[in-house]
Amino acid sequence: MGIFKQDPFGHYIFLKRWLIQLLGGLSHRRYQGFNSMNIEGSEIIRELPERNILFVSNHQTYFADVTAMHHVFNASLKGRIDSIKNVTYLWNPKTNLYYVAATETMESGILPMIMAYVGAVSIKRTWRENGETISRVVDASDTENIGVALNDGWVITFPQGTTRAFNPIRKGTAHIIKQYKPIVVPIVIDGFRRSFDKKGLFIKKKGILQSMVIKKPLEIDYENDSVEKIVEQLEYAIEQHPSFIKVPTEEYLKQKKERNKKREFWT
């Protein structure tokens, strides 16, 4: 009966394991070959319990970010420290690793649908759909599904809900934290936007140094901290608070002006 074992969403574990191995093998060189990745703090992964862990991260592509996390998490669990060399760490991958994604994104093609089977917790966006701004009531089943995933294992979420830098944190993440009281582990990534296209499926540029910093779990008072306080804490933790925006220096603006002059001259 072991081969027919399913996760809480009815997906066969053996098939998920095979897909993680296949997709991991195909994508490995995107982080350790065509490009390279600097990893910090992966030893924290090995200290985490098996369930009720919520990873919160900034977002740069639809799929490359979470795929990289699969590599880093599994490598760390196999004893690698800040390294994803030698993809044999996917021999017996973690299958109770989920990630929150928009339903429309996961239904946008065959590959996204395959990746959804691996571990997506699909939710309906309440603020945007098909490129249009909307206003929709939160679907209670979406929140419940995130709770189901947390009860089974680890969940990755991108609380800004977009790949645009410094967009506001969605309050829904704070509500989930207060409701399910997970251990919250912040992750800060960089370089993926320069390496890949927006979806993270195609390599845009080679030779890019990507980075992933895994931070210590946040200290949260689930009962007394307000939603607003948790949101601000998340903004600082994943380095998306407005205070992290770099103000251009006079020298930078001068150089930019000169570049624009040259561009206008040749056009």
C-alpha positions as CSV (number, residue, x, y, z in Angstrom):
1,M,0.0,0.0,0.0
2,G,3.0,2.3,0.4
3,I,3.2,3.1,-3.3
4,F,-0.4,4.4,-3.2
5,K,0.2,6.7,-0.2
6,Q,-1.2,10.2,-0.8
7,D,-0.6,13.6,0.6
8,P,-3.5,15.5,2.2
9,F,-4.5,16.9,-1.2
10,G,-4.8,13.5,-2.8
11,H,-1.5,13.6,-4.7
12,Y,0.5,10.3,-4.8
13,I,3.8,10.6,-2.8
14,F,5.7,8.3,-5.2
15,L,4.8,10.5,-8.1
16,K,5.7,13.7,-6.3
17,R,9.0,12.2,-5.4
18,W,9.7,11.2,-9.0
19,L,8.7,14.7,-10.3
20,I,10.9,16.4,-7.7
21,Q,13.9,14.2,-8.8
22,L,13.2,14.8,-12.5
23,L,12.6,18.6,-12.3
24,G,15.5,19.0,-9.8
25,G,17.9,17.1,-12.1
26,L,16.8,19.2,-15.1
27,S,17.1,22.5,-13.2
28,H,20.2,22.0,-11.2
29,R,22.6,23.6,-13.7
30,R,20.5,26.8,-13.6
31,Y,21.8,27.4,-10.1
32,Q,25.1,25.4,-10.2
33,G,26.4,25.7,-13.7
34,F,25.0,28.3,-16.1
35,N,24.8,30.5,-13.0
36,S,26.0,30.1,-9.4
37,M,24.3,30.6,-6.1
38,N,25.6,32.0,-2.8
39,I,23.8,30.4,0.1
40,E,23.8,31.6,3.7
41,G,22.1,30.1,6.8
42,S,21.1,26.7,5.3
43,E,22.1,25.1,8.6
44,I,18.9,26.6,10.1
45,I,16.9,24.2,7.8
46,R,18.3,21.1,9.6
47,E,17.2,22.5,13.0
48,L,13.5,22.9,12.1
49,P,10.7,20.5,13.1
50,E,9.0,18.3,10.5
51,R,5.7,20.4,10.5
52,N,4.2,23.8,10.8
53,I,7.0,25.8,9.3
54,L,6.1,28.9,7.2
55,F,8.9,30.3,5.0
56,V,8.3,33.9,3.9
57,S,10.4,35.4,1.1
58,N,10.6,38.2,-1.4
59,H,9.6,37.2,-4.9
60,Q,11.5,37.6,-8.2
61,T,10.1,35.0,-10.6
62,Y,7.1,32.7,-10.6
63,F,8.9,29.3,-10.5
64,A,12.7,29.7,-10.3
65,D,12.6,31.0,-6.7
66,V,10.7,28.1,-5.3
67,T,12.7,25.5,-7.4
68,A,15.9,26.9,-5.9
69,M,14.5,26.5,-2.4
70,H,13.7,22.9,-3.1
71,H,17.4,22.4,-4.0
72,V,18.7,24.3,-1.0
73,F,16.3,22.7,1.5
74,N,16.9,19.1,0.3
75,A,20.7,19.7,0.2
76,S,20.7,21.0,3.7
77,L,18.7,18.1,5.0
78,K,21.3,15.7,3.5
79,G,24.1,17.5,5.4
80,R,25.2,20.0,2.8
81,I,26.0,23.4,4.4
82,D,25.4,26.4,2.1
83,S,26.0,24.2,-1.0
84,I,23.9,22.4,-3.7
85,K,26.9,20.6,-5.3
86,N,26.2,17.1,-6.4
87,V,22.5,16.7,-7.0
88,T,22.4,13.2,-5.4
89,Y,20.7,15.0,-2.4
90,L,17.5,14.6,-4.4
91,W,17.6,10.8,-4.1
92,N,15.0,10.8,-1.3
93,P,13.6,14.4,-1.4
94,K,11.3,16.0,1.1
95,T,7.8,15.6,-0.3
96,N,5.8,17.5,2.3
97,L,7.2,20.8,1.1
98,Y,4.5,23.1,-0.3
99,Y,4.3,26.6,-1.7
100,V,1.5,29.1,-2.0
101,A,0.7,30.1,-5.6
102,A,-2.1,31.9,-7.6
103,T,-4.5,29.5,-9.2
104,E,-4.4,31.3,-12.5
105,T,-0.6,30.9,-12.6
106,M,-0.6,27.2,-11.9
107,E,-3.2,26.6,-14.6
108,S,-1.3,28.6,-17.2
109,G,0.3,25.6,-19.0
110,I,1.4,22.0,-18.8
111,L,4.6,22.7,-16.9
112,P,3.0,24.9,-14.2
113,M,0.3,22.2,-13.8
114,I,3.1,19.6,-13.3
115,M,4.8,21.8,-10.8
116,A,1.5,22.3,-9.0
117,Y,1.3,18.6,-8.5
118,V,4.7,18.7,-6.7
119,G,3.3,20.9,-4.0
120,A,1.4,24.0,-4.9
121,V,-1.3,25.3,-2.5
122,S,-3.3,27.2,-5.1
123,I,-5.3,30.3,-4.0
124,K,-7.5,32.8,-5.8
125,R,-6.0,36.3,-5.7
126,T,-8.4,38.8,-4.1
127,W,-6.9,41.9,-5.7
128,R,-5.9,40.9,-9.3
129,E,-6.9,38.4,-12.0
130,N,-5.8,38.1,-15.6
131,G,-3.9,41.4,-15.3
132,E,-7.0,43.3,-14.1
133,T,-7.5,44.9,-10.7
134,I,-10.4,43.2,-8.8
135,S,-11.9,43.1,-5.4
136,R,-12.9,39.6,-4.2
137,V,-13.8,38.2,-0.8
138,V,-11.2,35.8,0.6
139,D,-12.1,32.2,-0.1
140,A,-12.1,30.5,3.3
141,S,-11.1,27.2,1.7
142,D,-7.8,28.8,0.5
143,T,-6.9,29.6,4.1
144,E,-7.9,26.2,5.2
145,N,-5.7,24.5,2.6
146,I,-2.7,26.5,3.8
147,G,-3.5,25.2,7.3
148,V,-3.7,21.6,6.0
149,A,-0.3,22.0,4.3
150,L,1.3,23.5,7.5
151,N,-0.1,20.6,9.5
152,D,1.5,18.2,7.0
153,G,4.9,19.9,6.6
154,W,6.6,23.1,5.4
155,V,5.0,25.9,3.4
156,I,6.7,28.6,1.3
157,T,4.9,31.8,0.7
158,F,5.7,35.1,-1.0
159,P,3.6,37.6,1.1
160,Q,3.9,40.4,-1.4
161,G,1.9,38.4,-3.9
162,T,3.9,39.8,-6.8
163,T,7.4,39.7,-8.3
164,R,7.6,43.5,-8.1
165,A,10.1,44.7,-5.5
166,F,8.9,46.7,-2.5
167,N,5.2,46.0,-3.0
168,P,3.3,46.0,0.2
169,I,3.0,42.8,2.3
170,R,-0.5,41.3,2.0
171,K,-2.3,41.2,5.4
172,G,-3.5,37.7,4.6
173,T,-0.1,36.3,5.5
174,A,-0.3,37.9,9.0
175,H,-3.8,36.5,9.5
176,I,-2.5,33.0,8.7
177,I,0.4,33.4,11.1
178,K,-1.9,34.4,13.9
179,Q,-4.4,31.6,13.1
180,Y,-2.0,28.7,12.7
181,K,0.9,29.9,14.8
182,P,3.7,28.4,12.6
183,I,7.4,28.9,13.0
184,V,8.1,31.7,10.6
185,V,11.5,31.6,8.7
186,P,12.4,34.6,6.5
187,I,14.4,34.1,3.3
188,V,15.9,36.9,1.2
189,I,16.7,36.1,-2.5
190,D,18.5,38.1,-5.2
191,G,19.8,37.6,-8.7
192,F,16.9,35.5,-10.0
193,R,15.3,38.4,-11.8
194,R,18.5,39.0,-13.7
195,S,19.0,35.3,-14.4
196,F,15.5,34.3,-15.7
197,D,12.5,35.5,-17.4
198,K,9.5,36.6,-15.3
199,K,8.1,33.1,-15.1
200,G,11.5,31.7,-14.2
201,L,11.3,29.0,-16.9
202,F,13.8,30.4,-19.4
203,I,17.4,31.5,-18.8
204,K,17.7,35.2,-19.6
205,K,21.4,35.7,-18.8
206,K,24.2,33.4,-17.8
207,G,27.0,34.0,-15.4
208,I,24.8,35.7,-12.8
209,L,25.5,35.3,-9.1
210,Q,22.3,34.4,-7.3
211,S,21.9,34.6,-3.6
212,M,19.7,33.1,-0.9
213,V,19.9,34.1,2.7
214,I,18.0,32.0,5.3
215,K,17.4,33.9,8.5
216,K,16.6,32.7,12.0
217,P,12.9,32.2,12.9
218,L,11.0,35.4,13.8
219,E,9.9,36.0,17.4
220,I,6.2,36.5,17.2
221,D,3.6,36.9,20.0
222,Y,0.7,35.2,18.2
223,E,-1.9,36.3,20.7
224,N,-0.9,39.9,21.3
225,D,0.9,41.1,18.2
226,S,-1.4,43.0,15.8
227,V,-1.7,42.1,12.1
228,E,-0.1,45.5,11.3
229,K,2.9,44.7,13.6
230,I,3.4,41.3,12.0
231,V,3.2,42.8,8.5
232,E,5.9,45.4,9.4
233,Q,8.1,42.6,11.0
234,L,7.8,40.6,7.7
235,E,8.7,43.7,5.6
236,Y,11.9,44.1,7.6
237,A,12.7,40.4,7.7
238,I,12.5,39.9,3.9
239,E,14.1,43.3,3.3
240,Q,11.1,44.8,1.5
241,H,10.3,47.6,3.9
242,P,10.4,51.1,2.2
243,S,13.5,52.0,4.3
244,F,15.5,49.4,2.2
245,I,14.9,51.3,-1.0
246,K,18.2,52.8,-2.1
247,V,18.1,56.5,-2.8
248,P,20.2,57.4,-5.9
249,T,23.3,59.4,-5.1
250,E,24.2,62.6,-7.0
251,E,27.0,60.8,-8.7
252,Y,24.7,58.0,-9.9
253,L,22.2,60.6,-11.2
254,K,25.0,62.4,-13.0
255,Q,26.2,59.2,-14.7
256,K,22.6,58.3,-15.7
257,K,22.2,61.7,-17.2
258,E,25.4,61.3,-19.3
259,R,24.3,57.8,-20.5
260,N,20.9,59.2,-21.6
261,K,22.7,62.0,-23.5
262,K,24.8,59.4,-25.4
263,R,21.7,57.3,-26.1
264,E,19.9,60.3,-27.5
265,F,22.9,61.2,-29.7
266,W,23.0,57.8,-31.3
267,T,19.2,57.6,-31.8
